[in-house]
Amino acid sequence: MRAQSGLDRQIELHTPTGAIFPCEFPPETPEPHSVAARPELSIGELAFRVRVAFRVHPHLSNVLTHISGANWAKVERSLNSIFDLATPSGSLSPLDQNIIDLMCADRGVTGRILKPYFHAVLRRVLEPNHAERLIRHITALFLELEWKAQQPTRAAPTQSEPPSREPGHARSEPQ
C-alpha cells in the first residue's frame, strides 16, 4: 500500500460567487438581464457617477486632484457643465477645457487612459444612444476648442501704430 502524497490528490479550486466584480471583467457578450432599460439620469446624477468613477481610478484621481487644486466639487461642477448639451464652448472654464482635452485627445498617458475609461463608464450607466450622443457633444466641444486655439488672436494696435486704413473701417482724421 502506497502512501498518498499531496501531489497525487487534485484539488479543484472554485472562485466564490461575487468575488470578481462584473465591472472588472465585463462579459464578452451581453447577458439577457443586461438588456433591460437603464433609468434616465439627470445631468447632476451622471456628473456624480462619473466623478466617483474618476475618483476610484488611481492615476485619474491623482491627475484630476492636481488640475482641480484638490477640489473635487469643482471637478463635479465642470462635469455638470460639460454634460449639459446646451453648453457652448465659449462658456467653458479652464478646468472644463482641460477635462474635455483629457476626455477627447489621445495625448499623453492620462489622455490615453481617460478616454476609453470614460467611454466605458458612459456606456455602462447610460443607454447606448444617450452615451453616443453625449460623446459626440463632448467631441464637438473639443473640436471647437481646438479650432479656436489654432486661430491667431488679433492684438489691439499700440498707440504708435496708425489706425487701420482698410475699407469699411472708420478713419481717424486730424482735426
C-alpha positions in Angstrom: 0.0 0.0 0.0 1.4 3.3 -1.1 1.1 6.4 1.0 -0.8 9.1 -0.9 1.1 12.3 -1.3 -0.3 15.8 -1.7 0.7 15.8 -5.3 -1.5 12.7 -6.1 -4.6 14.5 -4.9 -6.1 17.0 -7.2 -8.0 19.8 -5.5 -10.4 21.8 -7.6 -10.5 25.5 -6.9 -13.6 27.4 -7.3 -14.0 31.2 -7.3 -16.7 32.2 -4.8 -19.7 33.9 -6.3 -19.4 37.6 -6.2 -15.6 37.6 -5.7 -15.0 39.2 -9.1 -17.0 42.4 -9.7 -18.7 42.5 -13.2 -17.1 45.9 -13.9 -13.6 44.4 -13.5 -14.1 41.9 -16.3 -17.1 42.8 -18.4 -18.7 39.9 -20.3 -17.8 39.4 -23.9 -21.4 39.1 -25.0 -24.4 40.9 -23.4 -26.2 38.9 -20.8 -30.0 38.6 -21.2 -30.7 40.6 -18.0 -28.5 43.5 -19.2 -30.9 44.3 -22.0 -33.3 46.0 -19.5 -33.6 49.7 -19.8 -31.4 51.8 -17.6 -33.0 54.6 -15.6 -32.8 58.0 -17.1 -30.1 60.0 -15.2 -30.1 63.7 -14.6 -27.0 65.7 -15.6 -26.2 66.1 -11.9 -26.5 62.3 -11.2 -24.4 61.5 -14.2 -21.7 64.0 -13.2 -21.7 62.5 -9.7 -21.3 58.9 -11.0 -18.5 59.9 -13.5 -16.7 61.8 -10.7 -16.9 58.7 -8.5 -15.5 56.6 -11.3 -12.7 59.0 -11.9 -12.0 59.2 -8.1 -11.6 55.5 -7.7 -9.1 55.2 -10.6 -5.6 55.8 -9.0 -4.0 57.6 -11.9 -7.0 59.7 -13.0 -7.7 60.6 -9.4 -4.2 61.9 -9.0 -4.3 64.0 -12.2 -7.8 65.4 -11.5 -6.8 66.2 -7.9 -3.8 68.1 -9.3 -5.6 70.1 -12.0 -8.6 71.0 -9.8 -6.4 72.2 -6.9 -7.6 69.2 -4.8 -11.2 70.5 -5.2 -13.4 67.6 -6.3 -16.5 69.8 -6.1 -15.0 71.8 -8.9 -14.5 68.7 -10.9 -18.1 67.7 -10.5 -19.3 71.3 -11.4 -17.1 71.0 -14.5 -18.6 67.7 -15.4 -22.1 69.2 -15.0 -21.4 71.9 -17.5 -19.6 69.6 -19.9 -22.5 67.1 -19.9 -25.1 69.8 -20.5 -25.9 69.6 -24.2 -26.8 73.4 -24.2 -23.3 74.4 -23.0 -21.4 76.4 -25.7 -17.7 76.1 -25.9 -17.3 79.8 -25.2 -18.7 79.4 -21.7 -16.3 76.7 -20.5 -13.9 77.4 -17.7 -10.2 76.5 -18.0 -10.8 73.4 -15.8 -13.7 72.4 -18.1 -11.5 72.8 -21.1 -8.7 70.7 -19.5 -11.1 67.9 -18.6 -12.5 67.9 -22.2 -9.0 67.7 -23.6 -8.3 64.7 -21.4 -11.6 63.1 -22.5 -11.0 63.5 -26.2 -7.4 64.0 -27.1 -5.2 60.9 -27.2 -2.3 63.0 -25.9 -0.1 61.8 -23.1 -0.5 58.9 -20.7 -3.6 60.4 -19.0 -5.5 61.1 -22.2 -4.8 57.5 -23.4 -6.1 56.2 -20.1 -9.1 58.5 -19.5 -10.7 58.5 -23.0 -11.5 54.7 -23.2 -12.2 54.6 -19.4 -14.7 57.5 -19.7 -16.4 56.0 -22.7 -16.8 52.7 -20.9 -18.3 54.4 -17.8 -20.8 56.3 -20.0 -21.8 53.1 -21.8 -22.2 51.3 -18.5 -24.5 53.9 -16.9 -26.4 55.3 -20.0 -28.5 53.8 -22.8 -26.2 53.3 -25.8 -27.8 56.1 -27.9 -27.6 58.5 -24.9 -23.9 57.6 -24.4 -23.1 58.1 -28.1 -24.9 61.5 -28.2 -23.0 62.7 -25.1 -19.7 61.5 -26.6 -20.5 63.4 -29.8 -21.4 66.5 -27.9 -18.1 66.5 -25.9 -16.2 65.7 -29.1 -17.8 68.8 -30.8 -16.8 71.0 -27.8 -13.3 69.6 -28.1 -13.1 70.3 -31.8 -14.4 73.9 -31.3 -11.8 74.5 -28.6 -9.0 73.1 -30.8 -10.2 75.3 -33.7 -10.2 78.4 -31.5 -6.7 77.6 -30.2 -5.4 77.4 -33.7 -6.8 80.8 -34.7 -4.4 83.7 -34.3 -5.5 86.2 -31.8 -5.7 89.8 -33.1 -3.8 92.1 -30.8 -5.1 95.6 -30.2 -3.0 98.2 -32.0 -0.5 100.1 -29.9 -0.5 103.8 -29.7 2.5 104.1 -32.0 0.7 102.1 -34.8 -1.5 104.0 -37.2 -5.2 103.1 -37.2 -6.3 100.6 -39.9 -6.9 102.1 -43.4 -8.9 99.0 -44.6 -12.2 99.8 -46.4 -15.2 99.8 -44.1 -13.2 101.0 -41.1 -13.7 104.5 -39.7 -10.8 106.7 -40.5 -9.3 109.0 -37.9 -8.6 112.4 -39.5 -6.6 115.0 -37.7 -8.7 117.8 -36.6 
